[in-house]
Amino acid sequence: MTQQTVTDLTGAAEFLGRRRELSALRSDIARAGLDTLAGRPAPRSRVLLVAGRPGTGRTALAEYFAARLLDSGDYPDGLLRAGLTEPGGAPVPVTRVASDLLEALGVPVVPGADEEDATAALREALTGRRAVLLLDDVDDAEPLADLIPDDRHCLVLAVARGPLVGVPDVRPCTVGGLDRNTAVRLLVRGAGDIRVTVDPSAADRLAELCGDLPAALRLAAGWLAAHPETAVAEAVRRLVETPDPVGEDGAPRDAVDAAEAPLSRAFALAHSALPAATARMLRLLALAPAGLVDAHTAAALVGCPVPTARATLAELTGFGMLRSVVAETGSGDPDQYRVPGCLAPRIGALLDTLERPGEALLARARMLERIVTRLRACQAVAEPPPANAGRDPQGSPAREWLAGLPAALRFETPQDAAHWFATRRPMLLAAARTAAAGGELDTLARRLFATLSRVLIAQLPPAPARAEVYRLHELALSVAERRRLTRERAAALLSLGDMDADAGRPRAALDRYRAAYEVARNEREPEDTDAVGRALESIADTYAELDDWQRAADWYGRALPLSQTRGDLAGTARLHGRVGAALIRTGEWTEALRAWRAAAAAHRRLGDVPAQAWALAEVALAQERMGRPEDALRTGSDALRLAERTAGVELQAELRLRLADCAEQLGRGEAAAAHRAAADRLRAEATGGTGGDRARREPEAPERTITPPPAPTLETQTPAAND
């Protein structure tokens, strides 16, 4: 999914034909809708539908029309495009589509948002904008309807196989074959004009056999280009002799119906001209993530050098079996190609028929390994130079590893790595999804999740990075559950809980933390005490966020013995304080007093004087509320002496005010006035602080960072998890 401004989306080649369809689409924009005829303003964006079978050039028509709309200046906010169906036919989740569109708009993406929230955020972001949404491969009206903006100044251009029932006030612009003259011109573009001029009737017949379909014509032209000495009539003969993919009884053969027979015959013709090595690469491209491939991906799939793969990809493009991403979108990397959606099922059938399952699995493993290597290289080259770069140019282990890579796998500069990642990001994310779905290469998949997460965090702004890492944690969780990897399940659940909490979904976070707690204390395996402790504390933090202080105190209390058993003095001090803070909120002063005293003692053993001073201040507060002002005054004075050693003026001011309260309760007016005056002076000294703000200090939640899924290690692998 991309956002584009005014640019020729169809590439450098002239767009041929389709005058009738273009005119119909222009007329449909100007046509009064049902709401307008009823005398009320349109509540939503107009939807134009380009309907046609794969291979008719329906997407190319929609892209060309969108480019002309942008050229007109009527939609200054540019083009947003997304596909609603994966190359294999699976629907893309609406949540993912909406999140990707939001990112293209520069709107912060909420990690883990559900479908309703994501689509609502998208509609809000599009309000007041004048943009075109090009939604390709729409198989169902429901997800399309969810994505239509609530703003009549936007325009939705949908591409589908046929009419979509359920989207009101939409008339499909049906796309079939090209007119014959345009079809012949397309043949000339690929095969040259001399042979067509010599035998125009054969060219006419060839176009007819191709059904005048652009995809079939490109394949036929590719065959002619590969046979420069062959007459057009020979291509006609071969197409006629190609077996019809539809049986004699009219039943589909190989899942291809009669309307797509011309495309299937043209594909068979072009495939017959491929050298054996080229044909093998073609069928292995069925494994390319999201149908996207570059020289490195192709080289890994086949097991050949990168230059050989690059030349073979160019050859396949000449045959009409691949599309250049730059030619399709007007941007990207010239080394990147896309498998046309209309050919993907046919290429997949070749893979299933001609490649042994073990060979296909090995090719996938090589591809994933290459992706992980390139990601590691992308991460390593972006590391800052070490301080001793003059003496040791490699410096870090990552840079040493990078220096040992073959030159073809390295990136020379961080800018090169950033460009590679930006142009390959859709492919990389698709690779992660397909790796998680397979199940055969789970160890490689887990390495991919961990490495890709780290590169996402390094290369993207925080909001989109969090959204993508959230999805990767979900994938990591699915693999860990399938392989029964207890530690990785707990780690994924804890990270997802953290991101749910940061996204303002405390109830969802609570469910994640509870699940992590149950997994980590699995009785069948040694308890993961680190994960158990973090889960307990995270549950308590979430209850505190929900102002359920009684439950917060209970869960902090459950975490405390574990911290003590592990000898974690800092954690013990922190948990004693959080128990005390929660109990103060519930009014359980005696228990709060005990907790804060324990916290003060732990901080004293740690040598953390400011924290000890604050804990003693809380002890003094509890004593004051329990009606023991003398004790409170004495404890507060001890806390003040400690605070004065740390030069923390805000804490000193707070303590002075508390001492003033205690002095007033004891009838010591002069002492109370002196403490308040000192507090005022301290507040005046403080810069940018709250000075004497007497509000209760809440338990401090831990700072949460984006945590990548853990890479598999010897400790986390089980026999079932090894590939």
N, C-alpha and C positions, 0 to 999 in steps of 0.2 A: 504494500500500500504506500502510495506516495502522494505528496501534494506538489502540484506543478503550476507555474504561472504561464503566461502566453508563450507557447513554444509549439513547434510543429511536431506533434506526438507521433506522426506516421513516419518519421525519418526523412532522409534526403530524397527518396524515390517519389515520383509523382503519384498522387492518388488517382486511380483510374475508375471511371464510371460512377454508378450509383447516383445519377442525377435525380431520378425519380424518388429514391429513398431520402436523399438529402432534402429535396423539396417538401416531402411529406413531413419530415421532422421539423423543418422550419415552420410549416403551416400549423403543426400541432402546438408549437409554443404560443402562437398568436391566437389559437382557437379558444373561444370562451368556454370555461369549464362549467360544470353543473352548478357550482355555488354562484358563479358570476351570473348565469342565466336566472338563478333564483333570486338575484338581487342582494346577495350577501358576499362579503369578501372571502376569498379562498383561505381556509384555515391552515393549509399546509402547502408544501412545495408541489409544483407540477411534476409529474412523473412521465417521462418519455420511455417507451419500451421498444428496444430493437430485438426482434425475435427471429431466430434462425437456427438451423442445425449447425453443429461444429463443422468447420471447413468452409462455411459460406462467407467468411470475412466479416462476421457480425461485429466482433470486437474492433477490428480495424475501422469499420464504418463509424462506430460510436466514438472512437478516439479522434478520427478526422473531424467529425461534427463538433466534438467538444473543443478541438483546437480552433475551429472557425468561430465558435461562440466566444472563446477567450479573446480572439483577435478583434471581435466586434467591440470589446470594452464594456459589454453589458454585465460581465461577471468579474469585477476587478479583484475579488478575493481568490481567484484561481480555481484550480481543479483538484479535487480530492478523489482518489481512486482506490478501490479495494475489490478483491475477489471473494465471493461468498461460497465458493466450492473449491476444495483441494483438487490437485491434478488427478488423484485417484478416485474422485467422486464423492468423498466425504464432505459434509457441510462444514464450513468454518464457523465456530461458535460466534454468535452475535456479539457477545461480550468482547471477544478479541478484535472483531472488526471495529466496533465502536471505540475501543481503547486505542487502536492504531490510528483511527481517524482523528481522535482527540490529540494524540501526539503530533500528528502532521499539522494540526492547527496551533500547536504550541501551548495547549491547555494542559495543566498538570493532570496526570493520570493517577487515579487512586488504585493502589495495588489490591488485587483480589475483589474488586467491585463486582457485584452480580449484574445480570443482564439488565434488569430494570434501572439500576443506578447508572450503569454505563451509557445506556441509550438516552436516559434523561439528561445526563451531563452533555452528551453530544448535541442533543436538540437545543439545550441552553447555549452551548458554545456557538452554534450556527445562527442564533437569533441576531438579527441586525446585519448579517453578512450577505453578500451576493456571490455565491460560489456554485460550482457545478460538482455534483457527486456522480462519478462514474462507477457503478456497481456491476461487476462482471460475473458471469456464470451464476445467475440467480436461478435456483431450482425450485424455490418455494416463495410464495407471496408473504408468508408471515414474517420472516426475518427482514425482508425488504420493507414491509410496513413499519416495523420497529425502528428503522433507520431513517425514515423520511422526516426531514426537518419541519418544525412547526413555524415555518417562515416562508411566505409565498415568494420571496425574492430570490430564494435558492432554486436550483433545478436539479432533479434527479434523472440521470440517464442510466437506465437499467438494461442489461444484456441478458437474454434468457433464450432457452430452446424454443419456447412457445408462449402462448398467452398465459397470463398469471391471474387466476381467479382469486379475488379477495382484495385487490388494490383498485379502489373505485376511480372512475373517470380516466381510464387508461386505454388508449387504442394502440395496439401493437403495430409497429412498422416492420412488416415481414420481409426478411432478406432471403433470397434464394440464389440462383446462379446469376452470373454477370450476363449482360447482353452480349451477343456473339462477337460483335466488333471489339468490345473491350476485352473479352476473353482471349481473342487472338492477339491483341496488343500485349496482354500479359505473357503469352507464350513468346512473343518477339523479345520482350524484355529479358527473359531468361535464356533463350536459345539463339538470339540473333535474328536479323530480318531476312537474310539471304535465302535460307531454306524455306521460310514461309512465303516469300515472294515468288520463288520458283514453283511451289506447289500449294497455292492458297486453298484448294479444295481439301487437301490432306490436313492442313492446319485447321480448317473449319470442322472436319470430321473429328480430329483429335480433341478440339474444344468440346464437341458434342459428347464424346465418350467420357470426358472428364466432368460432364454435367455442368459445365461452365462454372465450376466451383473454384474459387481462388486457390485453396490449398491443394486441390488435385492438379490444377494447371501449373502451380509452382513445382510440384513433383515431376510432372511430365517435362517441363522445361529443364529441370535439373538433369533428367535422363538424357535429353537432347544435348545439353551442354557437355555432359560427360562423353558423348559420342559425336564429336564435331563433324565426322565424315559421314554420318548416317542421315538418311532422308527422313523427313517427317512421316512419310508413309510407313516406314519401318516401325516407328513408335505406335502408329495406328494399328498395324498388324499385331504387334505384341500385346497391346491393350485388348484387342478383340479376342486374342487367344488366352488371355489371363482368365483363370476360372472365376466364375461369378460367385461372390461370397454368399449369395442367397440360393438355397437349395431349390430343386425342381418343384417341390410342393409349396414354395413361397415362404417356408419357415426360415427364420434368421440362422445363419451359420456364423460361428465365432462371435456371437453377440453383435453382429452388424446387420442392420436392416437394409431393405432394398434402396431406400433413399440415399444411403451412404455407400452403396456399391461403387459408384465412380471414384470416390476417394480411396476406397480399399484397393481397387484395381490399380490406380495410379501409384499408391504406396508400394504395392507389390512390384510394379514395374521399376520404380526407382530403387527399391531394395535389391532387386536382382542385379543391378549394375554395381553394387558396392563390393569392393574387395573384402576378403574374409575378415581381415583385422578391423576394417572400418565397420563392417556389419556387426561384429562382436561388440565394439564400443557402443554402437547405436543401441543394441538391446540392453546393455548394462546401464545405459542412461535412464532406463526405467527406475533405477534405484536412486537417481539424483533427487535430493530433497526439494520438494515443491517444484520439481521440473527445472530447477536452476542448476547450471553447471558451468565450471570454468576449467582451464587447462589442468590445474592441480587436482580437482575433483575427478576429472576424466582419467588422468594419469593414474590416480590411486585405484579407481575402479578396474582399469584394465591391467595395471601393473606395467606401465611403460614410461619412458622419459617424458618430462613435461613438454619439451619442444615437439615431440611426436604427437602427443595428445592435442597440442594447440593446432597443428597442421590438420589433424583428423577432424577436429571440430569445425574448422573452416571448410573442409571438404563436405561435411554433412550439411553445413549451411548452404553451400552451393547446390546441393541436391534438394533443398527445400525442406529438409527434415529438422532443422533447428532455426531459431530466430535470434538475431543479435538483440540483446537487451537495449543497447544504445539506439539501434534502428527502431525499436518498438516504442521507446519512451522518450527519446531525445536526451537522455542522461544516463549516467552509470559508468561502467567499466567496459571498454571494448573487448576485453577478454572474457566476458560473461555472456552466456547464451541461455535460451529458454526452450524447453521441449514444447512444441505447440500442443495445446490441449486436445485438439482433434486427433493428433497422432499418438498421444500418450497411451490410450488403450491398446492400440495396435503394437506399439513398441513393447508394452508389458506382456502382450500375448507371445511375442517372439521370445522374450526372456523366459517365460514359463515353458515354452515348447523346446527351445534349443539350448538352454543353459541348465546344467545340473544344479539342484538346490544347494549342494555343498559349495559349488563354485560361486553361486550368487551370494551366499553367506560370507564367503571369504572376500569377495569384492566389497561388500558392505563394510566388513571389518577394516579393510585397507582404507576405505574412504573415511570412516570415522577416525581412524588413527591419524590420517593426514590432516583432518580438520583440527584435531586436538593439538597436533604439532604446530600447525599454523597459528592457532590461538595462543599457544605458549610463546611462540616467537613474537607475536603481536604484543603480548604482555611484557616480554623481556626487553624488547627494544625501547619500550616506553619508560623503563625504569630510569630514574635520574642518575647521572654519572656519579660514581663514588668519589669521595673526597680525595682519594689518592690516585685519581685517574691518570695523572702524569706518570706515576711509577707503574701502575697496574691498570691498563686500559680495560681489562675485563672486569675486575673488581668483585662482582657478586657472583654467586653460583648460577643465577639465571643468565647473566651475561657470558659466563664461561660456557654454559650449555649452548647458548645462542652461537657463540663463536665456533663451536664444533659442528653446527648444522651445515649441510650442503648449501652452497650459495643460492640454489633455486628455491630453498625453503625459507631463507632469511628475508627480513626487511632491512633495508639500508638505513632508514630514518624513521623516527616516530610518526612523521607525516605520512610516509608510505603505509605504515601499519594502520593509521587512522583511516586513510582512504580505503584500504582493503576492507577494513571492518565495516565502514559505512556502506559500501556497495555490496558486501556479502551478508549483511545482517539478516535479511529475510531467509536466505539459504541456511545460515547457521542455526537460526531458531527452528526452522523446519526440520533440520537434521536432528535437533534435540527431541522434537516431538516424535519423529519416526523411530528414533533409537529407543525411546521409552515404550513405544507401542509393540515393538517386535518381541522382546523377551529373550532372544538368543544371544545378544551381546550386551548383557546388563553391566558388566564391569566397565566396558568401553563407554557405555552410556553414562555411567556415574562419573567417570573421568571427564566426559564432555560437559556434563552439567556444572561440575566444579570449576573447570577452566573457563567455560563460557561466562559463568557468573562473574568471575573476577575481571574479565575483559569488559563486560557490560558496565560494571561499577567504575572501571577506570576510564572508559571511553564516553559514557553518556552522562547527561545531567542527572541529578538524583531522582527526580520523579519518574521518568521513563525507565531508568535503571531499576528502581524498586519494582515497577510493574512487571518487567521482564523476569527479574530474579524471583519474584513471587511465583510466576508460572513455572520456572525451573525447579523451585522447591516442591511444587505440586507434582511435577514429573518425578523428581527424586523420591518423593514419598510413595508414589505408585510403584516404583521399582523396589524400594525397600520393603514395602508390604508384600510384593510378589515373592521376593527372595527371603523374607522373614529376617531382615537385618535389623535387630532391635535398636542398636545404637543409632543407626542412620535414620530409622523411623522417628525416634525421639528427637534427634537433632532437627529433622525437617519440620516436625510439628512445633517445636519451640520457635524456630525461625519464622514459620508462618504465623504463629501466635503473636510474635513481636510485631510483624508487619500489619497484622489485623489491629493490634492495639494502636500503632502509630497512625493507622488510617481512620481511627475513631470508631472502631467496631469492637468494643470491650467484650460483648457477649460472645462474639465469634472467637475472640482471642482466648476467652475463658475455656471454651470448648476445646480449642487446640491444646492449651496448657494441661487441661485435665487428661486429655488423651495421651499427651507426652508422659505425664506422670504414671499412668497405668502401664504404658509400654516400658518405661525405664525400670519399673519395679517388677518386671516379669519374673515370676517365680521359677521358670524353667531355665533361666540363665543367671549368671552373677549380676546383681543389681548394679546399674550404672549410677553410682552415687552422685557424680557431677550433674547428670541430667535430672535425677530425682530432686536434688537440691535446687537447681534452677527452676524446675517446674513448680515446686512448692512455693518458692519466693515469687515467681511470676503470677501464680494464682492469687497470692495474697496482694501483690501490687494491683492486680486488676480489681479485686474486691475493694481496695482502698480507692481506686479511681471511681468506682461505682458508689462510693460513700457507704458501703456496707462494712463498717468498721469492726463489728463483732466477728464476722467471718474473716476479715483481713487479719485480725489479731490471732485467730485460731490457726490460720495457715502459716503465718509467720512463726507461731509457736511450734508447728510441726517441722518447719525447716530448721529450727534452732538446734535440736539435739544432733541432727545429721552434721551440721557445721561444726559443732563441738567435737563430734567423733572424728571428723576428718582433720582436726587440729587447725582449722581455718579461723585464726583469731580475728582477722579483719572482718570476715563474714559474721562471726559470732557477735562482735561489737555492733555491726550494722543491724543485725536482726534483733538484738536486744532493744536497740533504739526504735526500730519500727514497731515492735510489739508495744513498747511504752507509748509511742505516739498514737497508735490505734486505740489503746486502752484509755488514754486521756480523752479521746473523742467520745468514748462510750461512758465516761464518768467513773470508771473503775480505778479510783485513785490509788488504792493500796497496791494493787497489782502493777499499775503504771509506775509507782514509786520504786518497786522492787526491780522492774525491768530497766528503768533508767539508771539506777545504781549499778546494776550489772554492766550496763553499757559504759558508764563512766570508768569502771574498773578495767574493762577490756581496753578502752582507749588509752588509759594510763599505761597499761602494759605494752601497748603498741608505741607509746611515745607520741601520740597524736594529741598535742596540747589543745588546739582549737576545738577538736571534737570532744575532748574530755570536758572542756569548759562548757560547751553547749549541753552535754548530757547532765552536768551538775546543775545547769540552769533549769533543765526540765525537772530534775529532782526537786529543786526549790519551788517550782510551780506546783508540783503535786503536793508538797508539804503545805504550801499556802492554801490550796483548795481544801485540804484536809483539816484546816483550822489550826495549823501549827506555825504561826508566823515567826516565832523565835527560831525554830529550826530552819525555816525558809530563809530568814535573814542571814543566818550563819552559813548555810550552804551557798546562798547567792553571793556572799562576800568571797567565799573560796573560789567560786566560778569566776568572779570579777578579777581576782588576782591572777588567775590563769589566763584570762582573756587579755589582760593588760600586757602580758608577756608576748602575746602574738601580734600586737598592734592591729587587731581587728576591731575597728572603731564601731562598726554596725552592731556587732555582738556586744561590745561594751555598752553601747547606748541602750540596747534591749535589756541588758542586765541591770543597768542603773534604774530603768523604769520599774523593773520588777522589785528591786530593793526599795524603791520609793513606795510601792504599794504595801510591802511588808512593814515598813517603818510607820506608815499611816495607820495600819491596823494595830500597831503597838502604841499609838499615840505619840510618836516621835516626829512631830511636825517639821522641826528644823532639819533633821536628817533627811526627811522625805523631800523637802524643798532643795536641799543640796544635791541630792541624787538627780532630781529633775533638771536642775540647772546644768549639771554635768552632762546629762543626756542631750540637752539642747546643744551644748558646745560640740559634742561628738557628732551629732547629726549635721551640724554646720560644716564640720571638717570632711564628712563623707562626700564623695563626688560620685554621682550616678547611682547612689544606693538609696535604700528606703529609710535609712537612719533608724529612727525609733518606731518604725512600724511594728505594732504590737500584735499583728495577726499571728495565729498559730502557724508554725512551720510544719508543712505536710511532710510525710515520709517521702524521701527523694526516690523517684523511680530510676532504675538504671538507664543510662544512655544506650539507646539501641542503634546499632549500625547494620548496614546491609550485610548479611552473612551468606557467603556462598555455600551451596551444598558441599558436604565433605567429600573429598576424593577417596576412592577405595584404597584401603591400606591392608597390610597383611592381617592386622588385628580385626578389621571389619569384614574380611572375606570369609565365606563359608564354602564348603565344597559345592553347594548348589549355586553359589554366586559366581563361580569362576566360569569364564566363557570357554 
